[in-house]
Amino acid sequence: MTTYLDVTADTPRHRTSAIKLYGADAFNGMRRAGRIAAETLDALAPLVVPGVSTGELDDFAHAAIVAAGAVPINIGYNGYAHATCISVNHVVCHGIPGAKTLVEGDILNIDLTAVVDGWHGDTSRMFLVGETSLKARRLVDVTYECMMLGIEQALPGNHLGDIGYAIQRHAEKHRYGVVRDFVGHGVGLVYHDQPDVAHYGRPGTGPELRPGMIFTIEPMINIGKPGVKVLDDDWTAVTRDRSLSAQFEHSIGITETGHEIFTASPKELHHPPYR
């Protein structure tokens, strides 16, 4: 049975079995954190070109988050050493930035979280490197559509299964695979909290959505089968069949009448190409 917890000053700042329900101050905090995270991705857009290394992109994101007065929370998280995860082509998620340089035709996801006064703005976005194949662009477009269709179902009185079903139905209509191994999650004062937000499911199932819930929706969609494997670095997840993968992520809150996206692009750079 699902339990809900109204957040107060005394509420523990760690993952609990209950789904946290936040108030107006929390939504204000999430707006600040989400905007910095989104502004950082906006600023990265013109830098994603052939010849740039993923390490250089990570360095830029780190500096931008700090300059904005936020904390790049990924650094030190479970031993991770970078501000971002950068996942290129067949890397599903948690790609580690480094010396790898991007080449014409690559697609990549940049995932980052900016923390302001304890509030976590968690988001990711896809980028295209130069001219990419029609197949790759279509995957990126459909993945963005999947996320937004899921967000459309984020309404009070609906259920998490409604979100997952909307995503799964759209992806599978295009014969893509929906990754099961990684899910969205509650967020707010806790980085990864209840509830888990699967990107597949059945309508009317799972916890009911209530005002004050804050969580991410972050579908990972593969051109091929949904299977993934984690490499020996214990972070990088790749498609088992080496097919291309794409992901978008927003942090959202459930309101009395609908939802609010905290990590929307201030420059309206919602999906590539960013021109």
Salt bridges, closest charged atoms under 4 A:
GLU39 OE2 - ARG35 NE 2.90
ASP42 OD1 - ARG125 NH1 2.76
ASP58 OD2 - HIS82 ND1 3.67
ASP117 OD2 - ARG32 NH2 3.62
ASP122 OD2 - HIS185 NE2 3.14
GLU145 OE2 - ARG138 NH1 3.93
GLU145 OE1 - HIS170 NE2 2.72
ASP193 OD2 - LYS20 NZ 2.72
ASP196 OD1 - ARG15 NH2 3.17
GLU218 OE2 - HIS185 NE2 3.37
GLU260 OE2 - ARG31 NE 2.61
